[in-house]
Amino acid sequence: MSSATTPTPTPQPLRIGIGGPVGSGKTALIEALVPKLVDQGHRVGVITNDIYTQEDANHIRRELADIIPGDHVVGVETGSCPHTAVRDDPTMNLMTAAELLEEHPDIDTLFFESGGDNLTLTFSPALVDVFVFVLDTAEGEKMPRKRGPGITDSDVLVINKVDIAQYVRCDVDRMHSDAQHVRNGKTVVLTNSLDGQGIDQLLNALEAYRPGGDETHP
């Protein structure tokens, strides 16, 4: 009888989609989350989506140069509307992820950052395990009331840049309350990506979606 043992399957990485309007702070949010994940012993990869450039990928490589290897960050140039590459036909991102994980099979947490888009952006469930939609206070406290699937259907809604709310005439408490109302109690997190406010809370919410982990989603 053979004594060979069956290899232990490599666990699937937690796949996190980060979407939201242009300038809402998607890249900064990833740059705030990654060091905390690395401190916890996770190995992180990032795939960014821009229409014509590698701008976000290059920014993340620079900002996280001492945190994760540069080849763990890959930029996808979609050449079309960001919806297409992460929702309607995510083939480009799926192929990029497969190549990245083949080269670095130890990656256990993989971010997909969409190009900036409007409130109807969503991620295909074939691409991500958890979808985070990012608003910021400079867009106005009325934004949650505008609804849209990004706001109402995302697994986690982030209201970012709470530190500047007072300067842009945004009532954060009202914005938060409206967001909770239109989302029927689903997770809403207030953040300041630059000083870390709310990042631990967001990280805890994301970990609930890790494959093989706690299946009780917020």
C-alpha positions as CSV (number, residue, x, y, z in Angstrom):
1,M,0.0,0.0,0.0
2,S,1.4,3.4,-0.9
3,S,2.3,5.7,1.9
4,A,1.9,8.8,-0.2
5,T,-0.4,11.4,1.3
6,T,-2.8,13.6,-0.5
7,P,-1.4,17.2,-0.7
8,T,-3.3,19.7,1.3
9,P,-5.1,22.0,-1.1
10,T,-4.0,25.6,-1.1
11,P,-6.7,27.7,0.6
12,Q,-8.5,30.2,-1.6
13,P,-7.5,33.8,-1.0
14,L,-10.0,36.3,0.4
15,R,-10.9,38.3,-2.7
16,I,-12.0,41.9,-1.9
17,G,-13.5,44.3,-4.4
18,I,-13.0,48.0,-3.8
19,G,-15.2,50.3,-5.9
20,G,-16.6,53.9,-5.7
21,P,-16.5,57.2,-7.4
22,V,-13.4,58.9,-8.6
23,G,-11.5,60.5,-5.7
24,S,-13.4,58.7,-2.9
25,G,-10.2,57.3,-1.5
26,K,-10.2,53.7,-2.8
27,T,-6.4,53.5,-3.3
28,A,-5.8,55.2,0.1
29,L,-8.1,52.7,1.7
30,I,-6.1,49.8,0.3
31,E,-2.9,51.4,1.4
32,A,-4.3,51.6,4.9
33,L,-5.6,48.0,5.0
34,V,-2.6,46.2,3.6
35,P,0.0,47.0,6.4
36,K,-2.5,45.8,9.0
37,L,-3.1,42.6,7.1
38,V,0.7,42.0,6.8
39,D,1.1,42.6,10.5
40,Q,-1.4,39.8,11.1
41,G,0.7,37.5,9.0
42,H,-1.3,37.6,5.7
43,R,0.3,37.8,2.3
44,V,-1.4,40.4,0.1
45,G,-1.8,41.0,-3.6
46,V,-3.4,44.0,-5.3
47,I,-4.9,44.3,-8.8
48,T,-5.9,47.8,-9.8
49,N,-8.1,48.8,-12.8
50,D,-7.5,52.0,-14.7
51,I,-8.8,52.7,-18.2
52,Y,-5.6,53.7,-19.9
53,T,-2.8,53.9,-17.3
54,Q,-0.9,52.1,-14.5
55,E,-1.3,55.1,-12.2
56,D,-3.0,53.4,-9.2
57,A,-0.7,50.4,-9.4
58,N,2.4,52.6,-9.5
59,H,1.1,54.6,-6.5
60,I,0.5,51.5,-4.4
61,R,3.9,50.1,-5.2
62,R,5.5,53.4,-4.1
63,E,3.5,53.8,-0.9
64,L,3.8,50.1,0.1
65,A,7.3,49.5,-1.1
66,D,8.5,48.4,2.4
67,I,5.3,46.4,3.1
68,I,4.7,44.1,0.1
69,P,6.9,43.2,-2.9
70,G,6.3,45.3,-6.0
71,D,5.4,42.3,-8.1
72,H,2.4,41.6,-5.8
73,V,0.8,44.7,-7.4
74,V,-0.5,44.4,-10.9
75,G,-2.2,47.1,-13.0
76,V,-5.0,46.2,-15.5
77,E,-5.7,48.7,-18.3
78,T,-9.3,48.0,-19.1
79,G,-9.6,50.2,-22.2
80,S,-13.3,50.6,-21.4
81,C,-15.9,51.4,-18.7
82,P,-14.8,50.1,-15.3
83,H,-18.1,48.3,-15.0
84,T,-17.2,46.0,-17.8
85,A,-13.9,44.7,-16.3
86,V,-15.3,44.0,-12.8
87,R,-19.0,43.2,-13.3
88,D,-20.1,42.5,-16.9
89,D,-17.1,40.6,-18.1
90,P,-14.4,40.2,-15.5
91,T,-12.3,37.8,-17.6
92,M,-9.4,40.2,-17.8
93,N,-9.2,40.5,-14.0
94,L,-9.8,36.7,-13.5
95,M,-6.9,36.0,-15.8
96,T,-4.6,38.5,-14.1
97,A,-5.5,37.0,-10.7
98,A,-4.8,33.5,-11.9
99,E,-1.4,34.6,-13.2
100,L,-0.6,36.4,-10.0
101,L,-1.6,33.5,-7.8
102,E,0.4,31.1,-10.0
103,E,3.5,33.2,-9.5
104,H,2.8,33.8,-5.8
105,P,0.7,30.9,-4.5
106,D,1.3,32.1,-0.9
107,I,-1.0,35.2,-1.4
108,D,-4.0,34.7,0.8
109,T,-5.7,38.1,0.5
110,L,-6.3,39.7,-2.9
111,F,-7.7,43.2,-3.5
112,F,-9.3,44.3,-6.8
113,E,-9.6,48.0,-7.1
114,S,-12.1,49.2,-9.7
115,G,-11.5,52.3,-11.8
116,G,-13.5,55.2,-10.4
117,D,-17.2,55.0,-11.4
118,N,-20.7,56.0,-10.4
119,L,-23.2,54.6,-8.0
120,T,-24.3,51.7,-10.2
121,L,-20.9,50.0,-10.0
122,T,-20.9,46.5,-8.6
123,F,-18.5,43.5,-8.7
124,S,-19.3,40.1,-10.2
125,P,-19.5,37.4,-7.5
126,A,-17.3,35.3,-9.8
127,L,-14.5,37.8,-9.1
128,V,-14.8,38.8,-5.4
129,D,-16.0,37.3,-2.1
130,V,-16.8,40.7,-0.6
131,F,-17.7,44.0,-2.3
132,V,-16.8,47.3,-0.6
133,F,-18.2,50.6,-2.0
134,V,-16.5,53.8,-1.0
135,L,-18.1,57.2,-0.7
136,D,-16.5,60.3,0.8
137,T,-17.9,63.2,2.7
138,A,-16.8,65.8,0.0
139,E,-19.4,64.2,-2.3
140,G,-22.1,65.5,0.0
141,E,-24.2,64.0,2.7
142,K,-27.0,63.4,0.3
143,M,-25.1,60.7,-1.5
144,P,-26.6,57.7,0.5
145,R,-30.1,59.0,-0.3
146,K,-29.3,58.7,-4.0
147,R,-29.1,55.0,-3.5
148,G,-27.9,53.0,-6.5
149,P,-26.7,49.4,-6.2
150,G,-23.2,50.4,-5.1
151,I,-24.6,52.0,-2.0
152,T,-27.5,49.6,-1.3
153,D,-26.1,46.3,-2.4
154,S,-22.4,46.4,-1.5
155,D,-21.5,44.1,1.4
156,V,-19.8,46.9,3.2
157,L,-20.3,50.7,2.6
158,V,-17.4,52.9,3.6
159,I,-17.9,56.7,4.2
160,N,-14.4,58.0,3.9
161,K,-12.7,61.3,4.6
162,V,-14.7,62.0,7.7
163,D,-11.9,64.4,8.8
164,I,-12.8,66.9,6.1
165,A,-16.6,66.8,6.6
166,Q,-16.6,70.1,8.6
167,Y,-14.9,71.9,5.7
168,V,-17.3,70.7,3.0
169,R,-20.6,71.3,5.0
170,C,-21.3,67.6,5.4
171,D,-23.1,66.3,8.5
172,V,-21.4,62.9,9.0
173,D,-24.0,61.7,11.5
174,R,-26.8,62.4,9.0
175,M,-24.8,60.8,6.2
176,H,-24.2,57.7,8.4
177,S,-27.9,57.5,9.5
178,D,-29.2,57.8,5.9
179,A,-26.7,55.1,4.8
180,Q,-27.9,52.7,7.5
181,H,-31.5,53.4,6.5
182,V,-31.1,52.7,2.8
183,R,-29.0,49.6,3.5
184,N,-31.4,48.1,5.9
185,G,-28.8,47.8,8.6
186,K,-26.0,46.3,6.5
187,T,-22.5,47.3,7.6
188,V,-21.5,51.0,7.2
189,V,-18.0,52.1,8.3
190,L,-16.8,55.6,8.8
191,T,-13.1,56.0,8.0
192,N,-10.2,58.4,7.6
193,S,-7.7,56.4,5.6
194,L,-4.9,58.8,6.3
195,D,-4.9,58.5,10.1
196,G,-6.4,55.0,10.4
197,Q,-9.8,55.9,11.9
198,G,-12.2,53.0,11.3
199,I,-9.7,50.8,9.5
200,D,-9.7,48.1,12.2
201,Q,-13.5,48.0,12.1
202,L,-13.4,47.6,8.4
203,L,-10.8,44.9,8.6
204,N,-12.9,42.9,11.1
205,A,-15.9,43.2,8.7
206,L,-13.9,41.9,5.8
207,E,-12.4,39.0,7.7
208,A,-15.9,37.6,8.2
209,Y,-15.9,36.8,4.4
210,R,-12.6,34.9,4.4
211,P,-13.1,31.4,2.8
212,G,-13.2,28.8,5.4
213,G,-13.5,31.3,8.2
214,D,-16.5,32.7,10.0
215,E,-19.5,32.3,7.6
216,T,-21.7,34.7,9.6
217,H,-21.6,37.8,7.4
218,P,-22.3,41.2,8.9
